[in-house]
Amino acid sequence: MTALVAFVVVTRTKIVYARFMEARKALELMIRSCTELIQIMCVITQPDQSPEAKKWRRDVAKRVIVLLRVTIAALEYDSSRENPWDVIELDDDDRIDCNYFNVSMGSSRSLDTNASCLRTELTNECFRSPITLIYRLRETFMSQRQNEALHKRLFFRHPCNEEFRCLEHSSDYLKGYHMAVDLITTPFPFPLVQMARTFMFLWVFTLPLALIGSDYGVAGIVSLIFILTYGFLGLEYVSMELDDPFGDDPNDFNDMEMAKMAFEDIYITMLRTDGIHYTKELRQMVERRNGQQLSTISYV
């Protein structure tokens, strides 16, 4: 019985920890894709210092920052209940695009619609918001083709290869986002959780009965029961804490602070490429609706 309980509890802990690390890798992939997209875009297009090119780079950088901010809100929706389209950094047009389902279908919903179905629809719409913004990011990135002169100045050697090199990071971002969504929408198998907890609690509560006739003495029995109970229940508590790493619990990822570091990396890259004027404009465009800045660094 002891071996069975130990096997089930340890196996559950290992699986939960593997999911936890996979979620961390997905978050890291999204953040790294944002910074690399901006850095490669700036390196390739830096020779063109015209106002049009600087405005285009500023708009792309803004799209990337808003995309990451909305993604964090979507991943934390189950804990914070903050709708991604209510993020204050969003423009009105983007807000409508992200909330398109509620705007277009809200009036047609039946009054007797099941509440759980409405929650499911709302959750799906939250997860759809970053995908919509990725499309808008790609659309903004390719908008330079509408100006033929600007396009030739920005990507003057191998335009298609250089553009695809930048857009490849948006695909990496989408890959990381889908990895995170898959982990959120695929809960840990309940039968395994139920079996592990049933065996564990049954074993813990019947352990004193098995030790009544032992030669350990009262102090030895109490110490042994305490250590075993602490170990098995502690592993179960660890599994519960690591099961959902996106949220505001003490052991969850501090993803918003990680995103802020990426924002600052983007501001630094833009500062080196286009100067302080356009970097200030970028920060003001991102934080124009926010009374409290995303960061306190004062170089821009």
Residue frames as qw, qx, qy, qz and C-alpha x, y, z in Angstrom:
[[0.000, 0.885, 0.465, 0.000, 0.00, 0.00, 0.00],
 [0.316, -0.785, 0.102, 0.523, 2.82, 2.39, 0.87],
 [0.396, -0.151, 0.600, 0.678, 4.57, 1.71, -2.44],
 [0.220, 0.602, 0.683, 0.351, 1.33, 2.28, -4.38],
 [0.108, -0.937, -0.281, 0.177, 0.60, 5.60, -2.66],
 [0.379, -0.629, 0.302, 0.607, 4.18, 6.77, -3.13],
 [0.397, 0.119, 0.676, 0.609, 4.12, 5.83, -6.82],
 [0.137, 0.758, 0.592, 0.236, 0.83, 7.61, -7.53],
 [0.211, -0.925, -0.137, 0.286, 1.71, 10.78, -5.59],
 [0.411, -0.510, 0.416, 0.631, 5.24, 11.09, -7.02],
 [0.379, 0.297, 0.691, 0.539, 4.02, 10.40, -10.56],
 [0.061, 0.883, 0.458, 0.086, 1.39, 13.13, -10.26],
 [0.304, -0.846, 0.076, 0.431, 4.00, 15.56, -8.94],
 [0.459, -0.223, 0.566, 0.648, 6.39, 14.79, -11.80],
 [0.291, 0.549, 0.658, 0.426, 3.68, 15.29, -14.42],
 [0.077, -0.946, -0.303, 0.082, 2.55, 18.59, -12.87],
 [0.394, -0.692, 0.259, 0.546, 6.14, 19.85, -12.68],
 [0.441, 0.076, 0.640, 0.625, 6.69, 18.93, -16.34],
 [0.146, 0.780, 0.545, 0.271, 3.58, 20.93, -17.26],
 [0.279, -0.899, -0.091, 0.324, 4.84, 23.81, -15.14],
 [0.429, -0.448, 0.443, 0.647, 8.18, 23.91, -16.96],
 [0.357, 0.379, 0.675, 0.523, 6.46, 23.63, -20.35],
 [0.001, 0.918, 0.395, 0.033, 4.33, 26.65, -19.47],
 [0.368, -0.777, 0.159, 0.486, 7.49, 28.52, -18.48],
 [0.450, -0.091, 0.601, 0.654, 9.09, 27.68, -21.82],
 [0.232, 0.673, 0.616, 0.336, 6.00, 28.88, -23.67],
 [0.153, -0.954, -0.184, 0.181, 6.07, 32.20, -21.81],
 [0.449, -0.569, 0.370, 0.581, 9.78, 32.59, -22.46],
 [0.447, 0.233, 0.655, 0.563, 9.27, 31.89, -26.17],
 [0.124, 0.861, 0.464, 0.168, 6.64, 34.61, -26.45],
 [0.272, -0.912, 0.039, 0.304, 8.75, 37.22, -24.65],
 [0.508, -0.362, 0.512, 0.591, 11.90, 36.34, -26.58],
 [0.425, 0.475, 0.631, 0.443, 10.05, 36.48, -29.90],
 [0.026, 0.958, 0.284, -0.030, 8.88, 40.03, -29.15],
 [0.322, -0.817, 0.268, 0.396, 12.34, 41.39, -28.39],
 [0.526, -0.141, 0.645, 0.536, 14.01, 39.55, -31.27],
 [0.393, 0.684, 0.558, 0.256, 11.42, 40.73, -33.79],
 [0.014, -0.993, -0.069, 0.098, 12.05, 44.37, -32.86],
 [0.449, -0.655, 0.438, 0.421, 15.83, 44.00, -32.75],
 [0.542, 0.096, 0.675, 0.492, 16.08, 42.27, -36.13],
 [0.290, 0.829, 0.450, 0.161, 13.64, 44.73, -37.69],
 [0.142, -0.964, 0.080, 0.211, 15.68, 47.67, -36.41],
 [0.525, -0.442, 0.549, 0.477, 19.01, 46.19, -37.50],
 [0.513, 0.333, 0.663, 0.432, 17.77, 45.50, -41.03],
 [0.188, 0.827, 0.427, 0.314, 15.95, 48.81, -41.54],
 [0.444, -0.706, -0.123, 0.539, 18.26, 51.09, -39.52],
 [0.422, -0.004, 0.341, 0.840, 19.97, 52.64, -42.61],
 [0.047, -0.596, -0.470, -0.649, 16.71, 54.41, -43.44],
 [0.246, -0.328, -0.518, 0.751, 16.38, 57.29, -40.97],
 [0.140, -0.327, -0.360, -0.862, 13.56, 59.07, -42.74],
 [0.396, -0.100, 0.425, -0.808, 10.53, 60.18, -40.68],
 [0.804, 0.056, -0.264, -0.529, 8.35, 57.68, -42.54],
 [0.674, 0.152, -0.710, 0.139, 10.61, 54.78, -41.63],
 [0.073, 0.164, -0.680, 0.711, 10.80, 55.87, -37.99],
 [0.592, -0.053, 0.179, -0.784, 7.01, 56.13, -37.75],
 [0.824, 0.100, -0.468, -0.304, 6.66, 52.68, -39.29],
 [0.499, 0.151, -0.759, 0.391, 9.11, 51.15, -36.79],
 [0.199, -0.145, 0.503, -0.828, 7.32, 52.96, -33.97],
 [0.739, -0.018, -0.071, -0.670, 3.95, 51.55, -35.05],
 [0.777, 0.110, -0.619, -0.041, 5.33, 48.01, -35.28],
 [0.269, 0.172, -0.721, 0.615, 6.92, 48.31, -31.84],
 [0.443, -0.119, 0.306, -0.834, 3.62, 49.54, -30.39],
 [0.824, 0.026, -0.345, -0.449, 1.83, 46.56, -31.90],
 [0.629, 0.143, -0.724, 0.245, 4.31, 44.18, -30.30],
 [0.012, 0.160, -0.616, 0.771, 4.01, 45.77, -26.85],
 [0.616, -0.050, 0.124, -0.776, 0.20, 45.80, -26.92],
 [0.794, 0.097, -0.544, -0.253, 0.15, 42.21, -28.19],
 [0.457, 0.114, -0.770, 0.430, 2.25, 40.99, -25.26],
 [0.210, -0.105, 0.469, -0.852, 0.17, 42.98, -22.77],
 [0.739, 0.005, -0.104, -0.666, -3.10, 41.55, -24.09],
 [0.712, 0.133, -0.689, -0.026, -1.63, 38.04, -24.12],
 [0.172, 0.120, -0.748, 0.629, -0.77, 38.30, -20.42],
 [0.474, -0.015, 0.284, -0.833, -4.32, 39.43, -19.68],
 [0.789, 0.096, -0.386, -0.469, -5.74, 36.51, -21.69],
 [0.588, 0.136, -0.770, 0.207, -3.58, 33.93, -19.93],
 [0.094, 0.004, -0.681, 0.727, -4.50, 35.34, -16.51],
 [0.439, -0.281, -0.284, -0.805, -8.21, 35.67, -17.25],
 [0.681, -0.336, -0.643, -0.096, -9.27, 32.68, -15.11],
 [0.521, -0.300, -0.507, 0.618, -7.61, 34.26, -12.06],
 [0.128, -0.177, -0.123, 0.968, -8.00, 38.00, -12.59],
 [0.264, 0.676, 0.685, -0.064, -11.27, 38.05, -14.59],
 [0.027, 0.685, -0.134, -0.716, -9.83, 40.98, -16.55],
 [0.743, 0.575, 0.343, -0.005, -11.07, 40.94, -20.13],
 [0.615, -0.079, 0.316, 0.718, -8.19, 41.32, -22.61],
 [0.226, 0.613, 0.413, 0.635, -10.18, 43.91, -24.58],
 [0.331, -0.917, -0.213, -0.063, -10.40, 46.05, -21.44],
 [0.695, -0.226, 0.006, 0.683, -6.62, 46.49, -21.33],
 [0.016, 0.902, 0.165, -0.398, -6.07, 50.24, -21.25],
 [0.271, -0.485, 0.510, 0.656, -3.24, 50.18, -23.77],
 [0.410, 0.355, 0.773, 0.328, -5.59, 49.07, -26.56],
 [0.127, 0.080, -0.249, -0.957, -6.84, 51.46, -29.22],
 [0.605, 0.225, 0.335, -0.687, -10.56, 51.67, -29.86],
 [0.700, 0.388, -0.429, -0.419, -10.31, 49.79, -33.19],
 [0.347, 0.268, -0.887, 0.148, -8.28, 46.99, -31.62],
 [0.309, -0.013, 0.704, -0.639, -10.71, 46.84, -28.72],
 [0.731, 0.282, 0.055, -0.618, -13.58, 46.25, -31.13],
 [0.625, 0.387, -0.652, -0.186, -11.63, 43.58, -33.01],
 [0.136, 0.212, -0.896, 0.366, -10.73, 41.73, -29.80],
 [0.321, 0.204, 0.690, -0.616, -14.30, 41.94, -28.53],
 [0.328, 0.113, -0.544, -0.764, -15.91, 41.24, -31.89],
 [0.286, -0.233, -0.925, -0.092, -17.82, 38.18, -30.70],
 [0.088, -0.488, -0.655, 0.570, -19.54, 40.00, -27.85],
 [0.156, 0.386, -0.058, -0.907, -20.29, 43.02, -30.03],
 [0.365, 0.132, -0.633, -0.670, -21.71, 41.01, -32.93],
 [0.460, -0.193, -0.855, -0.143, -23.41, 38.19, -31.02],
 [0.020, -0.053, -0.644, 0.763, -24.43, 39.88, -27.80],
 [0.484, 0.109, 0.075, -0.865, -27.86, 40.92, -29.02],
 [0.700, 0.103, -0.543, -0.452, -28.65, 37.49, -30.46],
 [0.200, 0.123, -0.911, 0.340, -27.99, 35.50, -27.30],
 [0.540, -0.497, -0.584, -0.347, -30.99, 33.89, -25.72],
 [0.352, -0.654, 0.298, -0.600, -31.97, 34.98, -22.24],
 [0.896, -0.330, 0.202, -0.217, -32.11, 31.37, -21.07],
 [0.670, 0.522, -0.499, 0.172, -28.61, 30.54, -22.31],
 [0.862, -0.379, -0.249, 0.227, -26.74, 28.36, -19.85],
 [0.230, -0.947, 0.219, 0.047, -24.36, 30.40, -17.71],
 [0.697, -0.372, 0.512, 0.337, -21.57, 27.85, -18.14],
 [0.647, 0.489, 0.433, 0.393, -21.90, 28.13, -21.92],
 [0.125, 0.976, 0.043, 0.173, -21.59, 31.90, -21.70],
 [0.488, -0.765, 0.384, 0.172, -18.45, 31.56, -19.57],
 [0.754, -0.004, 0.532, 0.385, -17.00, 29.14, -22.11],
 [0.478, 0.752, 0.305, 0.337, -17.75, 31.53, -24.96],
 [0.127, -0.983, 0.123, -0.053, -16.19, 34.41, -23.04],
 [0.649, -0.528, 0.472, 0.279, -13.07, 32.39, -22.25],
 [0.710, 0.295, 0.489, 0.412, -12.71, 31.38, -25.90],
 [0.276, 0.912, 0.162, 0.256, -13.07, 35.00, -26.94],
 [0.386, -0.870, 0.283, 0.120, -10.34, 35.99, -24.47],
 [0.695, -0.248, 0.558, 0.378, -8.01, 33.42, -25.99],
 [0.589, 0.592, 0.435, 0.336, -8.89, 34.67, -29.47],
 [0.014, -0.988, -0.034, 0.150, -7.84, 38.26, -28.73],
 [0.393, -0.634, 0.498, 0.442, -4.04, 37.75, -29.06],
 [0.564, 0.202, 0.691, 0.405, -4.54, 35.88, -32.34],
 [0.283, 0.881, 0.367, 0.093, -6.44, 38.87, -33.68],
 [0.161, -0.942, 0.191, 0.225, -3.65, 41.21, -32.60],
 [0.584, -0.281, 0.606, 0.462, -0.99, 39.00, -34.21],
 [0.494, 0.568, 0.560, 0.348, -2.80, 39.48, -37.50],
 [0.053, 0.991, 0.125, 0.008, -2.86, 43.24, -36.92],
 [0.463, -0.694, 0.399, 0.381, 0.88, 43.14, -36.14],
 [0.582, 0.059, 0.645, 0.491, 1.63, 41.35, -39.39],
 [0.318, 0.807, 0.450, 0.212, -0.64, 43.74, -41.23],
 [0.145, -0.972, 0.078, 0.168, 1.20, 46.75, -39.77],
 [0.563, -0.450, 0.525, 0.454, 4.58, 45.21, -40.55],
 [0.496, 0.251, 0.662, 0.502, 3.67, 44.67, -44.21],
 [0.191, 0.897, 0.346, -0.198, 2.05, 48.12, -44.55],
 [0.222, -0.679, 0.352, 0.605, 5.41, 49.51, -45.72],
 [0.421, 0.124, 0.752, 0.492, 4.81, 47.74, -49.06],
 [0.252, 0.823, 0.509, -0.031, 2.06, 50.23, -49.83],
 [0.037, 0.949, -0.203, -0.239, 4.79, 52.88, -50.10],
 [0.913, 0.348, -0.028, 0.212, 7.08, 51.55, -52.83],
 [0.312, 0.750, -0.360, 0.458, 9.87, 54.04, -52.15],
 [0.493, -0.617, 0.464, -0.400, 9.83, 53.30, -48.41],
 [0.978, -0.052, 0.186, -0.084, 9.76, 49.55, -49.06],
 [0.785, 0.499, -0.174, 0.323, 12.86, 49.72, -51.26],
 [0.070, 0.739, -0.438, 0.507, 14.72, 51.78, -48.69],
 [0.681, -0.489, 0.399, -0.371, 13.81, 49.54, -45.74],
 [0.820, -0.086, 0.561, 0.077, 14.43, 46.16, -47.40],
 [0.383, 0.799, -0.278, -0.371, 16.77, 46.90, -50.26],
 [0.055, -0.470, 0.859, 0.194, 18.83, 43.70, -50.62],
 [0.232, -0.131, -0.939, -0.219, 16.54, 40.67, -50.37],
 [0.410, -0.263, 0.096, -0.868, 13.12, 42.10, -49.42],
 [0.824, -0.207, -0.356, -0.389, 11.21, 38.82, -49.19],
 [0.726, -0.011, -0.590, 0.352, 13.89, 37.03, -47.18],
 [0.149, 0.191, -0.436, 0.867, 14.33, 39.95, -44.80],
 [0.546, -0.268, -0.014, -0.793, 10.60, 40.34, -44.27],
 [0.865, -0.162, -0.438, -0.185, 10.11, 36.63, -43.68],
 [0.530, 0.130, -0.608, 0.576, 13.03, 36.66, -41.25],
 [0.155, -0.199, 0.362, -0.897, 11.18, 39.23, -39.15],
 [0.712, -0.154, -0.131, -0.673, 7.74, 37.68, -39.52],
 [0.668, 0.048, -0.739, 0.073, 9.14, 34.31, -38.50],
 [0.135, 0.072, -0.678, 0.719, 9.26, 35.58, -34.93],
 [0.554, -0.069, 0.100, -0.824, 5.53, 36.30, -35.02],
 [0.814, 0.016, -0.512, -0.274, 5.05, 32.62, -35.90],
 [0.463, 0.094, -0.742, 0.475, 7.28, 31.65, -32.96],
 [0.232, -0.121, 0.406, -0.876, 5.18, 33.90, -30.74],
 [0.741, -0.039, -0.174, -0.647, 2.01, 32.22, -31.93],
 [0.716, 0.076, -0.692, 0.052, 3.57, 28.81, -31.29],
 [0.218, 0.084, -0.688, 0.687, 4.41, 29.75, -27.70],
 [0.443, -0.084, 0.188, -0.872, 0.95, 31.20, -27.17],
 [0.806, -0.022, -0.391, -0.443, -0.77, 28.05, -28.38],
 [0.547, 0.089, -0.763, 0.333, 1.47, 25.97, -26.11],
 [0.053, -0.064, 0.556, -0.827, 0.32, 28.04, -23.13],
 [0.624, -0.016, -0.037, -0.780, -3.35, 27.89, -24.15],
 [0.735, 0.042, -0.653, -0.180, -3.15, 24.12, -24.62],
 [0.351, 0.034, -0.771, 0.530, -1.86, 23.73, -21.06],
 [0.268, -0.011, 0.365, -0.892, -4.60, 25.97, -19.67],
 [0.707, 0.085, -0.143, -0.688, -7.44, 24.30, -21.58],
 [0.779, 0.063, -0.622, -0.057, -6.17, 20.76, -20.93],
 [0.520, -0.661, 0.351, -0.411, -6.55, 20.15, -17.20],
 [0.022, -0.363, 0.920, -0.146, -4.77, 17.41, -15.32],
 [0.524, -0.165, -0.757, -0.355, -6.74, 14.13, -15.71],
 [0.532, -0.471, 0.227, -0.666, -9.29, 14.09, -12.91],
 [0.952, -0.164, -0.223, -0.133, -9.40, 10.26, -12.50],
 [0.692, 0.221, -0.447, 0.522, -5.69, 10.25, -11.69],
 [0.072, -0.457, 0.344, -0.817, -6.15, 13.10, -9.20],
 [0.754, -0.356, -0.001, -0.551, -9.12, 11.36, -7.60],
 [0.936, -0.034, -0.339, 0.091, -7.30, 8.03, -7.34],
 [0.489, 0.339, -0.457, 0.661, -4.15, 9.62, -5.90],
 [0.256, -0.439, 0.309, -0.804, -6.03, 11.58, -3.24],
 [0.859, -0.279, -0.133, -0.409, -8.28, 8.65, -2.32],
 [0.877, 0.031, -0.394, 0.275, -5.37, 6.28, -1.78],
 [0.325, 0.398, -0.411, 0.753, -3.32, 8.92, 0.00],
 [0.423, -0.442, 0.233, -0.756, -5.99, 9.99, 2.50],
 [0.927, -0.204, -0.200, -0.244, -7.05, 6.40, 3.10],
 [0.782, 0.148, -0.429, 0.428, -3.45, 5.41, 3.78],
 [0.116, 0.449, -0.372, 0.804, -2.73, 8.45, 6.01],
 [0.582, -0.415, 0.144, -0.685, -5.83, 7.94, 8.18],
 [0.966, -0.164, -0.142, -0.143, -5.31, 4.19, 8.57],
 [0.534, 0.501, -0.544, 0.411, -1.56, 4.43, 9.24],
 [0.279, -0.511, 0.550, -0.599, -1.98, 4.92, 13.05],
 [0.905, -0.132, 0.145, -0.376, -4.03, 1.70, 13.24],
 [0.889, 0.319, -0.302, 0.129, -1.22, -0.23, 11.59],
 [0.364, 0.514, -0.527, 0.571, 1.35, 1.14, 14.07],
 [0.634, -0.612, 0.080, -0.466, -0.60, 0.45, 17.26],
 [0.946, -0.310, 0.088, 0.024, 1.17, -2.81, 18.02],
 [0.663, 0.576, -0.285, 0.384, 4.63, -1.70, 16.90],
 [0.743, -0.404, -0.252, 0.471, 7.69, -1.37, 19.14],
 [0.359, 0.539, 0.019, 0.761, 8.41, 2.26, 18.26],
 [0.243, -0.387, -0.514, 0.726, 6.79, 3.72, 21.36],
 [0.154, 0.842, 0.472, -0.213, 4.38, 6.64, 21.52],
 [0.070, -0.798, 0.215, 0.558, 6.99, 9.27, 20.56],
 [0.262, -0.221, 0.769, 0.540, 8.30, 7.17, 17.68],
 [0.274, 0.515, 0.798, 0.152, 4.81, 6.47, 16.31],
 [0.101, 0.895, 0.280, -0.333, 3.79, 10.13, 16.53],
 [0.143, -0.669, 0.426, 0.592, 7.02, 11.25, 14.83],
 [0.296, 0.005, 0.844, 0.448, 6.70, 8.65, 12.08],
 [0.245, 0.690, 0.681, 0.007, 3.07, 9.55, 11.38],
 [0.017, 0.885, 0.059, -0.462, 3.92, 13.26, 11.30],
 [0.201, -0.502, 0.589, 0.601, 6.84, 12.82, 8.88],
 [0.272, 0.204, 0.866, 0.368, 4.95, 10.54, 6.49],
 [0.176, 0.791, 0.572, -0.129, 1.82, 12.69, 6.56],
 [0.058, -0.826, 0.119, 0.548, 3.85, 15.85, 6.02],
 [0.253, -0.309, 0.706, 0.585, 5.70, 14.29, 3.09],
 [0.228, 0.363, 0.846, 0.317, 2.72, 12.89, 1.19],
 [0.086, 0.859, 0.473, -0.174, 0.35, 15.80, 1.85],
 [0.178, -0.726, 0.218, 0.628, 3.18, 18.22, 1.06],
 [0.245, -0.078, 0.745, 0.616, 3.73, 16.64, -2.36],
 [0.154, 0.628, 0.747, 0.156, 0.00, 16.85, -3.05],
 [0.054, -0.887, -0.217, 0.404, -0.01, 20.52, -2.04],
 [0.246, -0.476, 0.480, 0.695, 2.96, 21.18, -4.33],
 [0.238, 0.259, 0.811, 0.467, 1.04, 19.61, -7.21],
 [0.060, 0.814, 0.572, -0.078, -1.95, 21.82, -6.49],
 [0.166, -0.810, 0.040, 0.561, 0.22, 24.95, -6.40],
 [0.209, -0.383, 0.611, 0.660, 2.03, 24.21, -9.68],
 [0.450, 0.417, 0.783, 0.098, -1.03, 23.05, -11.60],
 [0.291, 0.855, 0.363, 0.227, -1.99, 26.53, -12.89],
 [0.575, -0.236, -0.055, 0.781, 1.07, 28.82, -13.13],
 [0.094, 0.374, 0.273, 0.881, -0.78, 31.72, -14.77],
 [0.402, -0.760, -0.481, -0.171, -2.41, 33.89, -12.14],
 [0.062, -0.777, 0.259, -0.570, -1.72, 35.88, -9.00],
 [0.884, -0.455, -0.108, 0.019, -0.89, 33.10, -6.53],
 [0.373, -0.825, 0.391, 0.163, 2.46, 33.33, -4.70],
 [0.594, -0.257, 0.687, 0.331, 3.96, 30.48, -6.75],
 [0.637, 0.674, 0.371, 0.042, 2.60, 31.60, -10.14],
 [0.590, 0.243, 0.191, 0.746, 4.75, 33.20, -12.80],
 [0.081, -0.724, -0.157, 0.667, 5.38, 36.91, -12.37],
 [0.559, 0.392, 0.555, 0.475, 4.57, 37.25, -16.04],
 [0.129, 0.960, 0.229, 0.094, 3.65, 40.92, -15.98],
 [0.363, -0.825, 0.312, 0.301, 7.06, 41.86, -14.57],
 [0.616, -0.074, 0.622, 0.478, 8.70, 39.69, -17.21],
 [0.412, 0.711, 0.482, 0.303, 6.65, 41.48, -19.86],
 [0.099, -0.987, -0.009, 0.125, 7.74, 44.85, -18.48],
 [0.518, -0.521, 0.491, 0.467, 11.36, 43.84, -18.90],
 [0.530, 0.315, 0.633, 0.467, 10.60, 43.03, -22.54],
 [0.161, 0.934, 0.311, 0.068, 8.92, 46.43, -22.93],
 [0.289, -0.877, 0.233, 0.305, 12.06, 48.13, -21.66],
 [0.585, -0.164, 0.615, 0.502, 14.22, 46.09, -24.03],
 [0.415, 0.639, 0.547, 0.346, 12.05, 47.29, -26.89],
 [0.042, -0.992, -0.098, 0.073, 12.27, 50.92, -25.73],
 [0.472, -0.642, 0.416, 0.439, 16.07, 50.65, -25.52],
 [0.563, 0.157, 0.643, 0.495, 16.27, 49.19, -29.03],
 [0.260, 0.830, 0.430, 0.242, 14.05, 51.94, -30.41],
 [0.257, -0.929, 0.063, 0.260, 16.07, 54.56, -28.57],
 [0.505, -0.420, 0.536, 0.530, 19.30, 53.39, -30.20],
 [0.459, 0.332, 0.681, 0.465, 17.68, 53.16, -33.63],
 [0.121, 0.727, 0.472, 0.484, 15.42, 56.21, -33.92],
 [0.156, 0.344, -0.249, 0.892, 16.43, 58.47, -31.06],
 [0.031, -0.210, -0.710, 0.671, 14.70, 59.81, -28.01],
 [0.379, 0.134, -0.037, -0.915, 11.91, 61.72, -29.80],
 [0.660, 0.015, -0.555, -0.506, 10.27, 58.70, -31.45],
 [0.419, -0.077, -0.855, 0.294, 10.90, 56.55, -28.39],
 [0.127, 0.151, 0.486, -0.852, 9.03, 59.06, -26.26],
 [0.556, 0.107, -0.250, -0.785, 6.20, 59.02, -28.79],
 [0.577, -0.008, -0.803, -0.149, 6.12, 55.22, -28.60],
 [0.216, -0.141, -0.786, 0.562, 5.92, 55.23, -24.82],
 [0.292, 0.175, 0.242, -0.909, 3.20, 57.88, -24.85],
 [0.592, 0.069, -0.501, -0.627, 1.18, 55.92, -27.44],
 [0.514, -0.088, -0.850, 0.080, 1.37, 52.79, -25.29],
 [0.284, -0.308, -0.678, 0.604, 0.67, 54.52, -21.98],
 [0.098, -0.259, -0.170, -0.946, -1.67, 57.25, -23.18],
 [0.612, -0.466, -0.393, -0.505, -4.67, 55.65, -21.45],
 [0.757, -0.292, -0.504, 0.295, -2.75, 54.65, -18.37],
 [0.246, -0.928, 0.059, -0.274, -2.46, 56.99, -15.42],
 [0.629, -0.625, 0.452, 0.095, 0.33, 54.84, -14.00],
 [0.418, 0.656, -0.580, -0.242, 3.31, 54.09, -16.21],
 [0.972, 0.036, -0.227, -0.052, 4.29, 50.54, -16.97],
 [0.794, -0.057, -0.234, 0.558, 7.79, 51.30, -15.69],
 [0.283, -0.931, -0.080, 0.218, 9.70, 53.99, -13.90],
 [0.664, -0.098, 0.275, 0.689, 12.85, 54.06, -16.03],
 [0.090, 0.887, 0.196, -0.409, 13.41, 57.68, -17.03],
 [0.413, -0.275, 0.486, 0.719, 15.81, 57.56, -19.96],
 [0.053, 0.335, 0.611, 0.715, 12.92, 58.35, -22.30]]
